[in-house]
Amino acid sequence: MYRCGALIVKGSSSPKQLVPSLTAAAALVRDVLYVPLAPLSVEEPLTDLASRINRIYFTLSCIKPNLDLRVILPPTTPPATPTTFPLSNTLDALLSPETDFNAISGLPEYSNISIRTDEHLQSIFKTISPLPPGPDATPLATPTTITPHSDVALGGTFDSIHIGHLLLLTTAALIATKRVLVGIADGPLLAKKVLGELIKPIDYRIRKVESILRDVKCGLELEVVPITDVFGPAGWDSGLNCLVVTPETLKGGDAINKEREEKVCESGFL
């Protein structure tokens, strides 16, 4: 088994193709799995790209939910010349159901990926059976429209990173064209947490979130900061124009909107 690998899939990643490939990759990779996404076309809407991302995260949540999955997004502006993007983790294997890696085009180059053609890996992809989703599993919903924003904010505790965290961070990176600001709960915000004393130190959680965002989308300005109240910089930073929330944090998002109306004279932040 490999500690860290990258799964290369091409095309629209239909469930018929995706489930066996992700199942095989999850059986081969122990800690971190990268899935670089090539754009289907230069005009591919963000909504379609978000649907592909949701499909990947949902599929893996049914197979191996504790695996650190990082879907690598296409750059906001594709570079004019081939560019090398370093990853946070050194890859042990590049995995693909394709026998010819050259058949996959449109992917960026990565400095620490060594392309491997391994007959044993190919045989695993051909023989492994995908695990079926649980009886209550439902695909993640995708908004009908997604609009890009220059400066995007989100917040959370981000202690033990799970699929929900990864999807939230990836969604923020997908929407952002310039900057992502993440508020990490600390101090008084942890007082009412169950087993709050076991939450990892703030420096560790900040480094983890920064690592994920750098891998997910290159070229973004990142501000990952501790917050000790529910508003954080989102309550007063006039440069922000989008807040990413979950159904569980929607009430907190409404409170931030009201705070911004008073301090920044802006509303409609969500």
C-alpha positions as a Markdown table, in Angstrom:
| # | Residue | x | y | z |
|---|---|---|---|---|
| 1 | Met | 0.0 | 0.0 | 0.0 |
| 2 | Tyr | 1.2 | 3.5 | -0.8 |
| 3 | Arg | 1.1 | 6.4 | 1.7 |
| 4 | Cys | 0.2 | 9.0 | -0.9 |
| 5 | Gly | -1.0 | 8.7 | -4.5 |
| 6 | Ala | -2.7 | 10.6 | -7.3 |
| 7 | Leu | -5.6 | 9.1 | -9.3 |
| 8 | Ile | -5.8 | 10.4 | -12.8 |
| 9 | Val | -9.2 | 10.1 | -14.4 |
| 10 | Lys | -10.3 | 11.7 | -17.7 |
| 11 | Gly | -13.5 | 12.7 | -19.3 |
| 12 | Ser | -16.6 | 13.5 | -17.3 |
| 13 | Ser | -15.9 | 11.0 | -14.6 |
| 14 | Ser | -19.2 | 9.2 | -14.9 |
| 15 | Pro | -20.3 | 7.0 | -12.0 |
| 16 | Lys | -19.7 | 3.9 | -14.1 |
| 17 | Gln | -16.0 | 5.0 | -14.5 |
| 18 | Leu | -15.5 | 6.7 | -11.2 |
| 19 | Val | -16.6 | 4.2 | -8.6 |
| 20 | Pro | -14.3 | 1.3 | -9.7 |
| 21 | Ser | -11.4 | 3.7 | -10.1 |
| 22 | Leu | -11.8 | 5.4 | -6.7 |
| 23 | Thr | -12.4 | 2.0 | -5.0 |
| 24 | Ala | -9.2 | 0.7 | -6.5 |
| 25 | Ala | -7.2 | 3.8 | -5.5 |
| 26 | Ala | -8.6 | 3.8 | -2.0 |
| 27 | Ala | -7.4 | 0.2 | -1.6 |
| 28 | Leu | -3.9 | 1.2 | -2.7 |
| 29 | Val | -3.5 | 4.5 | -0.8 |
| 30 | Arg | -3.3 | 4.8 | 3.0 |
| 31 | Asp | -3.2 | 8.5 | 3.8 |
| 32 | Val | -3.6 | 11.1 | 1.1 |
| 33 | Leu | -5.2 | 10.7 | -2.4 |
| 34 | Tyr | -5.0 | 13.5 | -5.0 |
| 35 | Val | -7.5 | 13.6 | -7.9 |
| 36 | Pro | -6.4 | 16.3 | -10.4 |
| 37 | Leu | -9.3 | 17.6 | -12.5 |
| 38 | Ala | -8.8 | 18.6 | -16.1 |
| 39 | Pro | -11.4 | 21.0 | -17.4 |
| 40 | Leu | -13.8 | 19.4 | -19.9 |
| 41 | Ser | -13.6 | 22.6 | -22.0 |
| 42 | Val | -12.6 | 26.2 | -21.5 |
| 43 | Glu | -16.3 | 27.1 | -21.2 |
| 44 | Glu | -17.2 | 24.5 | -18.6 |
| 45 | Pro | -19.6 | 26.2 | -16.1 |
| 46 | Leu | -18.6 | 26.2 | -12.4 |
| 47 | Thr | -21.8 | 24.4 | -11.7 |
| 48 | Asp | -20.8 | 21.4 | -13.9 |
| 49 | Leu | -17.3 | 21.4 | -12.3 |
| 50 | Ala | -18.9 | 21.5 | -8.8 |
| 51 | Ser | -21.1 | 18.5 | -9.8 |
| 52 | Arg | -18.0 | 16.5 | -10.7 |
| 53 | Ile | -16.3 | 17.5 | -7.5 |
| 54 | Asn | -19.4 | 16.5 | -5.4 |
| 55 | Arg | -19.5 | 13.2 | -7.2 |
| 56 | Ile | -15.9 | 12.4 | -6.3 |
| 57 | Tyr | -16.2 | 13.3 | -2.7 |
| 58 | Phe | -19.6 | 11.5 | -2.3 |
| 59 | Thr | -18.2 | 8.4 | -3.9 |
| 60 | Leu | -15.2 | 8.3 | -1.7 |
| 61 | Ser | -17.3 | 9.0 | 1.4 |
| 62 | Cys | -19.1 | 5.6 | 0.7 |
| 63 | Ile | -15.8 | 3.8 | 0.2 |
| 64 | Lys | -13.2 | 5.1 | 2.6 |
| 65 | Pro | -14.4 | 8.2 | 4.4 |
| 66 | Asn | -11.3 | 8.7 | 6.5 |
| 67 | Leu | -8.9 | 9.1 | 3.5 |
| 68 | Asp | -7.5 | 12.6 | 3.0 |
| 69 | Leu | -8.9 | 13.3 | -0.5 |
| 70 | Arg | -7.7 | 16.4 | -2.3 |
| 71 | Val | -9.4 | 17.2 | -5.6 |
| 72 | Ile | -7.0 | 19.5 | -7.5 |
| 73 | Leu | -8.9 | 22.2 | -9.4 |
| 74 | Pro | -7.8 | 23.7 | -12.7 |
| 75 | Pro | -6.2 | 27.1 | -12.3 |
| 76 | Thr | -8.5 | 30.1 | -12.5 |
| 77 | Thr | -6.3 | 31.4 | -15.4 |
| 78 | Pro | -4.5 | 28.6 | -17.2 |
| 79 | Pro | -0.8 | 29.4 | -17.6 |
| 80 | Ala | 0.5 | 30.4 | -21.0 |
| 81 | Thr | 3.3 | 27.8 | -20.7 |
| 82 | Pro | 3.5 | 24.5 | -18.8 |
| 83 | Thr | 3.9 | 25.3 | -15.1 |
| 84 | Thr | 5.0 | 23.1 | -12.2 |
| 85 | Phe | 2.9 | 23.2 | -9.1 |
| 86 | Pro | 4.5 | 21.6 | -6.0 |
| 87 | Leu | 2.2 | 19.5 | -3.8 |
| 88 | Ser | 2.3 | 19.3 | 0.0 |
| 89 | Asn | 2.9 | 15.6 | 0.0 |
| 90 | Thr | 5.4 | 13.5 | -1.9 |
| 91 | Leu | 3.6 | 11.1 | -4.2 |
| 92 | Asp | 4.5 | 7.4 | -4.0 |
| 93 | Ala | 2.4 | 6.4 | -7.0 |
| 94 | Leu | 0.4 | 7.8 | -9.9 |
| 95 | Leu | -2.6 | 5.7 | -10.5 |
| 96 | Ser | -4.9 | 5.4 | -13.5 |
| 97 | Pro | -7.3 | 2.9 | -15.1 |
| 98 | Glu | -5.7 | 4.0 | -18.4 |
| 99 | Thr | -2.8 | 1.9 | -19.6 |
| 100 | Asp | -1.4 | 4.9 | -21.5 |
| 101 | Phe | -0.9 | 8.0 | -19.4 |
| 102 | Asn | -0.2 | 9.9 | -22.6 |
| 103 | Ala | -3.9 | 9.5 | -23.5 |
| 104 | Ile | -4.9 | 11.9 | -20.8 |
| 105 | Ser | -4.4 | 15.5 | -21.8 |
| 106 | Gly | -5.1 | 18.9 | -20.3 |
| 107 | Leu | -3.6 | 18.2 | -16.8 |
| 108 | Pro | -1.1 | 20.5 | -15.2 |
| 109 | Glu | 2.4 | 19.3 | -14.4 |
| 110 | Tyr | 3.4 | 18.6 | -10.8 |
| 111 | Ser | 7.0 | 18.8 | -9.6 |
| 112 | Asn | 7.0 | 15.7 | -7.5 |
| 113 | Ile | 4.9 | 13.3 | -9.6 |
| 114 | Ser | 6.9 | 10.5 | -11.2 |
| 115 | Ile | 4.7 | 8.8 | -13.8 |
| 116 | Arg | 4.7 | 5.1 | -13.3 |
| 117 | Thr | 3.6 | 2.3 | -15.6 |
| 118 | Asp | 3.0 | -0.7 | -13.4 |
| 119 | Glu | 1.3 | -3.8 | -14.7 |
| 120 | His | 0.4 | -4.8 | -11.1 |
| 121 | Leu | -1.4 | -1.5 | -10.6 |
| 122 | Gln | -3.3 | -2.0 | -13.9 |
| 123 | Ser | -4.4 | -5.5 | -12.9 |
| 124 | Ile | -5.7 | -4.2 | -9.6 |
| 125 | Phe | -7.8 | -1.6 | -11.4 |
| 126 | Lys | -9.2 | -4.4 | -13.6 |
| 127 | Thr | -10.1 | -6.9 | -10.9 |
| 128 | Ile | -11.2 | -4.9 | -7.9 |
| 129 | Ser | -15.0 | -4.7 | -7.2 |
| 130 | Pro | -16.4 | -1.4 | -6.1 |
| 131 | Leu | -18.2 | -1.2 | -2.8 |
| 132 | Pro | -21.9 | -0.3 | -3.1 |
| 133 | Pro | -23.1 | 2.9 | -1.5 |
| 134 | Gly | -25.0 | 2.5 | 1.8 |
| 135 | Pro | -28.8 | 2.2 | 1.6 |
| 136 | Asp | -29.3 | 5.8 | 2.8 |
| 137 | Ala | -26.6 | 7.4 | 0.8 |
| 138 | Thr | -27.7 | 10.3 | -1.3 |
| 139 | Pro | -25.6 | 12.4 | -3.6 |
| 140 | Leu | -24.5 | 15.8 | -2.4 |
| 141 | Ala | -26.7 | 18.6 | -3.8 |
| 142 | Thr | -25.2 | 21.1 | -6.2 |
| 143 | Pro | -26.5 | 24.6 | -6.5 |
| 144 | Thr | -28.3 | 25.4 | -9.7 |
| 145 | Thr | -25.9 | 28.3 | -10.4 |
| 146 | Ile | -22.5 | 29.2 | -9.0 |
| 147 | Thr | -21.0 | 32.6 | -9.5 |
| 148 | Pro | -17.2 | 33.2 | -9.0 |
| 149 | His | -16.2 | 35.8 | -6.4 |
| 150 | Ser | -12.8 | 37.5 | -5.9 |
| 151 | Asp | -12.6 | 37.2 | -2.1 |
| 152 | Val | -14.3 | 34.3 | -0.3 |
| 153 | Ala | -14.6 | 33.6 | 3.4 |
| 154 | Leu | -15.5 | 30.5 | 5.5 |
| 155 | Gly | -15.0 | 29.3 | 9.0 |
| 156 | Gly | -15.0 | 26.3 | 11.3 |
| 157 | Thr | -13.1 | 24.3 | 13.9 |
| 158 | Phe | -11.3 | 22.1 | 11.3 |
| 159 | Asp | -10.1 | 19.7 | 14.0 |
| 160 | Ser | -10.2 | 16.1 | 12.6 |
| 161 | Ile | -10.5 | 16.8 | 8.9 |
| 162 | His | -13.2 | 14.8 | 7.2 |
| 163 | Ile | -14.9 | 14.7 | 3.8 |
| 164 | Gly | -17.3 | 17.5 | 4.8 |
| 165 | His | -14.4 | 19.8 | 5.6 |
| 166 | Leu | -12.6 | 18.9 | 2.4 |
| 167 | Leu | -15.7 | 19.6 | 0.3 |
| 168 | Leu | -16.3 | 22.9 | 2.1 |
| 169 | Leu | -12.7 | 24.0 | 1.5 |
| 170 | Thr | -12.7 | 22.8 | -2.1 |
| 171 | Thr | -16.0 | 24.7 | -2.8 |
| 172 | Ala | -14.5 | 27.9 | -1.4 |
| 173 | Ala | -11.4 | 27.5 | -3.6 |
| 174 | Leu | -13.6 | 26.8 | -6.7 |
| 175 | Ile | -15.6 | 30.0 | -6.2 |
| 176 | Ala | -12.6 | 32.2 | -5.3 |
| 177 | Thr | -10.6 | 33.9 | -8.1 |
| 178 | Lys | -8.3 | 35.9 | -5.8 |
| 179 | Arg | -8.4 | 35.2 | -2.1 |
| 180 | Val | -9.7 | 32.7 | 0.4 |
| 181 | Leu | -10.0 | 33.7 | 4.1 |
| 182 | Val | -10.6 | 30.9 | 6.7 |
| 183 | Gly | -11.4 | 31.6 | 10.3 |
| 184 | Ile | -10.4 | 28.8 | 12.6 |
| 185 | Ala | -12.3 | 28.6 | 15.9 |
| 186 | Asp | -10.1 | 29.1 | 19.0 |
| 187 | Gly | -10.3 | 30.2 | 22.6 |
| 188 | Pro | -13.9 | 31.0 | 23.8 |
| 189 | Leu | -15.4 | 29.3 | 20.7 |
| 190 | Leu | -14.1 | 25.9 | 21.9 |
| 191 | Ala | -15.4 | 26.2 | 25.5 |
| 192 | Lys | -18.7 | 24.5 | 24.8 |
| 193 | Lys | -17.2 | 21.8 | 22.5 |
| 194 | Val | -17.6 | 18.2 | 23.7 |
| 195 | Leu | -14.1 | 17.0 | 24.6 |
| 196 | Gly | -12.8 | 20.4 | 23.7 |
| 197 | Glu | -9.6 | 19.7 | 25.5 |
| 198 | Leu | -8.8 | 17.1 | 22.9 |
| 199 | Ile | -9.0 | 19.5 | 20.0 |
| 200 | Lys | -5.7 | 19.9 | 18.2 |
| 201 | Pro | -3.6 | 23.1 | 18.7 |
| 202 | Ile | -4.6 | 26.1 | 16.6 |
| 203 | Asp | -1.2 | 26.2 | 14.8 |
| 204 | Tyr | -1.6 | 22.6 | 13.7 |
| 205 | Arg | -5.2 | 23.2 | 12.4 |
| 206 | Ile | -4.0 | 26.4 | 10.5 |
| 207 | Arg | -1.2 | 24.5 | 8.8 |
| 208 | Lys | -3.5 | 21.7 | 7.8 |
| 209 | Val | -6.1 | 24.0 | 6.2 |
| 210 | Glu | -3.3 | 25.9 | 4.4 |
| 211 | Ser | -1.9 | 22.7 | 3.1 |
| 212 | Ile | -5.2 | 21.6 | 1.7 |
| 213 | Leu | -6.0 | 24.9 | 0.0 |
| 214 | Arg | -2.6 | 25.2 | -1.5 |
| 215 | Asp | -3.0 | 21.7 | -3.0 |
| 216 | Val | -6.6 | 22.2 | -4.1 |
| 217 | Lys | -6.0 | 25.4 | -6.2 |
| 218 | Cys | -2.7 | 27.1 | -7.0 |
| 219 | Gly | -2.4 | 30.8 | -7.2 |
| 220 | Leu | -4.9 | 31.9 | -4.5 |
| 221 | Glu | -4.0 | 34.3 | -1.7 |
| 222 | Leu | -4.6 | 32.5 | 1.6 |
| 223 | Glu | -5.4 | 34.0 | 5.0 |
| 224 | Val | -6.0 | 31.3 | 7.6 |
| 225 | Val | -6.4 | 32.9 | 11.0 |
| 226 | Pro | -7.7 | 32.1 | 14.5 |
| 227 | Ile | -11.0 | 33.6 | 15.5 |
| 228 | Thr | -12.4 | 34.0 | 19.0 |
| 229 | Asp | -15.9 | 35.2 | 18.2 |
| 230 | Val | -18.5 | 34.0 | 15.6 |
| 231 | Phe | -17.7 | 36.9 | 13.2 |
| 232 | Gly | -14.0 | 37.1 | 12.8 |
| 233 | Pro | -12.7 | 39.1 | 9.9 |
| 234 | Ala | -15.9 | 38.2 | 8.0 |
| 235 | Gly | -17.7 | 40.7 | 10.2 |
| 236 | Trp | -15.6 | 43.7 | 9.1 |
| 237 | Asp | -13.3 | 42.9 | 6.1 |
| 238 | Ser | -14.8 | 45.1 | 3.3 |
| 239 | Gly | -12.9 | 43.2 | 0.6 |
| 240 | Leu | -14.8 | 40.0 | 1.1 |
| 241 | Asn | -17.8 | 39.4 | -1.2 |
| 242 | Cys | -18.8 | 35.8 | -0.5 |
| 243 | Leu | -19.3 | 33.6 | 2.5 |
| 244 | Val | -19.4 | 29.8 | 2.1 |
| 245 | Val | -21.7 | 28.1 | 4.7 |
| 246 | Thr | -23.2 | 24.7 | 5.4 |
| 247 | Pro | -26.8 | 24.0 | 6.4 |
| 248 | Glu | -25.5 | 23.7 | 10.0 |
| 249 | Thr | -23.7 | 27.1 | 9.9 |
| 250 | Leu | -26.4 | 29.0 | 8.0 |
| 251 | Lys | -27.7 | 30.7 | 11.2 |
| 252 | Gly | -24.2 | 31.9 | 11.9 |
| 253 | Gly | -23.9 | 33.2 | 8.4 |
| 254 | Asp | -27.1 | 35.3 | 8.9 |
| 255 | Ala | -25.5 | 36.8 | 12.0 |
| 256 | Ile | -22.4 | 37.7 | 10.0 |
| 257 | Asn | -24.6 | 39.4 | 7.4 |
| 258 | Lys | -26.3 | 41.5 | 10.1 |
| 259 | Glu | -22.9 | 42.4 | 11.6 |
| 260 | Arg | -21.6 | 43.5 | 8.1 |
| 261 | Glu | -24.7 | 45.7 | 7.6 |
| 262 | Glu | -23.7 | 47.6 | 10.7 |
| 263 | Lys | -19.9 | 47.7 | 10.2 |
| 264 | Val | -19.4 | 47.6 | 6.5 |
| 265 | Cys | -22.8 | 48.7 | 5.2 |
| 266 | Glu | -23.1 | 45.6 | 3.1 |
| 267 | Ser | -25.7 | 42.9 | 3.0 |
| 268 | Gly | -26.4 | 39.9 | 0.7 |
| 269 | Phe | -23.0 | 38.4 | 1.7 |
| 270 | Leu | -24.0 | 34.8 | 1.7 |
